[in-house]
Amino acid sequence: MEWFESYLNLIIWLTLVLPIVSFINYEKFDEVERKFVHYMTMLAVFEIIAFLLQQNFRELGWENSLPGHHLYTLCQYIFITIFFYHLLKRYQINFPLQYFLWIGGLWIVVNSLFVQGFYMFNSYSTVGVEMIIIGFSMLYFLKVLLQRDIRKYERPISFFVGAVFFNAGMSVLIHLFSNQLYAMDNALATIIVSTRVLINLCTVFVMLWGVYLIVTRRGQDPIQGHKSIS
């Protein structure tokens, strides 16, 4: 399908644009926003890896390109947890980052090694990461609403959180039953993949808008010295 390929290519290019524009304007991002720049950079790197693996996984002796997704899930968990750690710390919410990283990372690795192998879609790990994203996002928005802290300066962060919250919320049920759904019907699998592409496209556009707000904001310097950020 031409439209499907066009959307995939658009997602790849926009995902590459996000970190490039962000690093060009890096001084305009505060410390927490920079953690999300690192997350977007990770996304761009894995978009490139996914593209290459789709073309060359057989040359590596692999059955499919899913081992790349197992590695992506681990990296996504690490980068997004670090981002939310620094973001929620701004609102005096602290959680043991090292324990979260070790326990969650170990679960992802164990799942890939012993439960859902490298050539199987790691739905348990993926859903686990998405549930954590949903939980952190809801906690952030709750704190913002309770503190009535919806200032113009905070809007870019809210768009970033909203993007990952939307993506995780829309994808969690699809990923939970993805292996069963893919095995049932090729037509159904096509619908699921197409839905995921549209979700990813919307997510990237929201992230892009957040970057635009940071790059173009005036009259206020990044709050690098915020007392509750470390």
Secondary structure by P-SEA (a helix, b strand, c coil): caaaaaaaaaaaaaaaaaaaaaaaacccccaaaaaaaaaaaaaaaaaaaaaaaacccccccccccaaaaaaaaaaaaaaaaaaaaaaaaaaccccaaaaaaaaaaaaaaaaacccccccccaaaaaaaaaaaaaaaaaaaaaaaaaaccccccaaaaaaaaaaaaaaaaaccccccaaaaaaaccaaaaaaaaaaaaaaaaaaaaaaaaaaaaaaccccccccccccccc
